[in-house]
Amino acid sequence: MLGNILGGLTNASAAEELLAAIADEALLERVKTAADENDVTPGTYVAATVRHLLDHGSEEIWLDLVGKMANSPQPGAAALQAILVRAFPAPVTVRTPMKPRALVRRS
């Protein structure tokens, strides 16, 4: 099963279909933006990014993927979602530091 999933995500046309079927709006927007910036289709960008992730991913990535599949009633969908989220993470938001409040002296 994992081989079929990975094969689908590294094929541009299949990746685009899978992306449309399971990705949420935020993930779709991240992929479309990145694809536009690189002058390629979203499917081509997903396939290349996932291929890079699979070729260069650490053991942590593989263990996380297998764990998500093992703990899901739909292991295929869980694997797809995990790979896409890992390949296209949500942007990090930085909180601005709070100004310290003035100390109130007790009488």
N, C-alpha and C positions, 0 to 999 in steps of 0.2 A: 504494500500500500504506500509506504513512504517513497519508494522509487517512482511511483506514478504521480504522486503529489509534486515531488521535486522536478520531475520531467515536465509537468504542466507549467510550473512557474518559471522554467528556463526556456520555454518556447514562447515567442512574442505573442502570437495570436491566442494561444491557450491562456497565457498569463493575463491578457487583457480581459478575456471572458471571465476568468476566475476572480479577477479584481472587481469587476462590475457586479458579480454575484455575491461576494462576501464582505467587501470592504465597506466601512462606514464613510460618511461624507467627509470627515476630517482627513482620513487616510487617502481617499480619492483625490482630494484637493492637493495634498502634499505630493502625491505621485504626479498629478497633472502639471503642477508648477515645476517640479524637477524635470519632467520630460520636456516641457516647453523651453526651459532654460538650456537644455541640451539639444534642441531641435530634433527630437525623436518622438515616436508615438509612446503613449503610456505603457503599452505592452512590451515594447522593445526596452524601455527603461527598467521596467520591473524585471524582465528576464535577465538583463545584464547585471542589475544590482543583486538579485537573488543568487545568480551564478557566482558573483564575487563573494557574497556572504558564505555560500556553501564551500567555495574553494579555500577561503581564508579564515573561516570561523573557528573559534576555539572549542575545546571540549565542553565548556560551559553552555555554549549555544546548542550543541547536540543533546546534552543531558536535559536542558530545559525543554527542548522540543519533544523528546521521547516522554518526559514526565507529563507534559500537557496532553499528549496523545493518550497515555495510559489512564489518565484521570478524567477522561471525557467520554460521554456517551456517543459523541460524534468525533472520533479521532482525526478523520480527514479534515474536517472543517477547523478543528482546533489547531492542527499542524499548519494549515494554510494561514490562519489568522496570526499564529505565533511567528511564522516566518516573515509575513508582511509587516507586522508591527516591529520586529527586530530590524528589518531592512529599511523601514521608513518610520523611525521613531518620531513621536510628537515633539515639537520644539520645547526647549526648556524655558520656563518663565523665571525670571529673576525678580525676587521681591526687593523693593527698595528698603534700606534699613530705616528703622523707626528712630525718630529723634528721641533722646532721653527726656523723660518728663522731669520737670523741676521737682526737687525734693520738697516735701511739705513737712515742716517742723511741727512736732507736737509740743504743746505747752503743758 
